[in-house]
Amino acid sequence: MLVVMANQRTDTKGATVKVTLVRSPIGFERNQLAVVRGLGLRRIRHTVELKDTPATRGMIHKVRHLVEVTE
């Protein structure tokens, strides 16, 4: 029997965050394009709903000048 215990730091209890790409990553560093793609954003005004985890928050912080976040 496999028992999975939730980590307090990473367990978000279903909390999500909506991220919208509002600016093109063209002209910025290549790793920022990789972060935008890693978030699942494909084109301007494309919105994705992601789990609100520390890793996701870190990615959003890295490209905060390109995206808009709604809780």
N, C-alpha and C positions, 0 to 999 in steps of 0.2 A: 504494500500500500504506500503510495506516494503522498506525503503531506507537504504542502507548500505554505510557508509562513510568509506573510506580507511584511516587507520592510517598512518601517514608519516613514523613512525619508522618501522612498520611491512609490509607496502606495498612495495613489491620488483619489481613490474612492470614486472613480468615474469622472473626475473633473477634466474638462477639455478647454482648449483655447483655439480661437479661429484666427488664422493668419492669412493676410491678403498681400500679394505682391503689388506694390503701387509704383515702383520704379525699376527700370531695367538694370540688371547687373553688368551690362556692357560698359566698359570703361573703368570698372573697378577690378581689384585683384582677382585672379582666377579662383582662389580658394573661396571667395565669397559666392561665386557662381556655383561652386560645388555645394556650399551650405544651402543655397536657395533650392537647388535640385534635391538635396537630401531632405529638405522639409516637404518635398512633394509639389513644389510650385513650378508651373510650366510656362506660364505667360502672364502678362500684366493683367491685373484685376481677377486673377485666379485665386480662389479661396479654398483652403483646406482646414479641416478640423483635426487637431492633434491632441494627444494626451498631454496633460500639463505635468511634465516631469522636469527635474533639474537639467537633464540633457537637452530637452526641447527648449527650455528657457535660455540655455547657453547659446544654442544655435540662433535663436531669435535675437539675442543680444548682439551677436556678431554681425548681423545684417539688419540692425534696427533702422538704418537710414533707408532701406529698400522696402520694408514691409510695414503693414499696419496690423495691430493686434487688437482683437476684441475678446472679452472674456465670455 
